Amino acid sequence: MTPYELLAVAKAVKSKDAKSARSGMEPGSYAVDTTVRIAGNLEVAEDGERTSTSSLLSEEFLVLVLKMSGCTRKKAAEVIKTVSSEYLQGWTGSKEDKKASKLARKEMIEEYDPNGEISEIIESVKESLPKTRVKGSVKFAGEVEVVSEEAGVPSISIAPKMAIVVE
């Protein structure tokens, strides 16, 4: 297979469709013998750069911020436990629960930093971080068609809009 064909195969089935297919399966081992035809357009974007902000959330960074702000180890442990329990609240549940939790966190930050001074400093730090080269996004628009399948096994075909249809 060419790199283009491999990417088309990889992108032809969206992850939400794969998750949907998985939800209907029982645990076990399944024999697969299917031939599919994939036809469509593969679009590869230009490579670019992004700022690696994950280092701002590292354990090392957090410990240094707490230490340099005069926080004792005991107090730091208490703060981390409190913030993580309050911050992580609402990350599960309904869409409305998550939205309400995000709004509550935003209000707490605005109360602590009403003029956005700390936010500005954090943005400035982010902008000063080194850039990381990233590959351009890959998109596939097309159809996946089952050409042949093992007899007696239910097939899953993917319609042109990439929604899974179980036959």
C-alpha positions, 0 to 999 in steps of 0.5 A: 500500500502507498502512504496515501492508501494507508492514510485513506484506510486509517481515516475512512472510519471515524473514531465515533463510528468505531466506538459505535460499532464496538458498543454492540460487540461482546468481549471475545475473539472474532475472525475477520475476512472482509474485502472493502473498497474505499474511494474518495478524496484524501486531503493533507494539510501543510505542516505547521507549528504549535506551542507546547503548553503541556509543560506548564501543567507538569508536576515539576512546574506546579511544585516550583510555583507552590514552593516559590509562592511560599507554600509549605509542603503540608499546605501544598498537599492540601491545596493540590487535593482541594483543587483537584477534587473541586476542579475535577468535579463535573468532568463526568456526567451530562453535558449540562453538568460539564458546562456548569462545572466549567462555568464555576471554574471560570467564575472562580478564576475571575474572582481571584484574577479580576483584571486578568493579570495572572492570565496575561502572564500565563499567556506571555509564558506560553508565547515564549515556549519553543514551538513544536513542528506538527504534521498537517491534518489529514481528512478523508471524504468518501465511501467505504463499501464492503465488497465481500464478507465471510458468510453468516457474519453480520456486516457493517457498511459505512455510508457516504457520510461515514455514518455506520449502518448495521445490516 
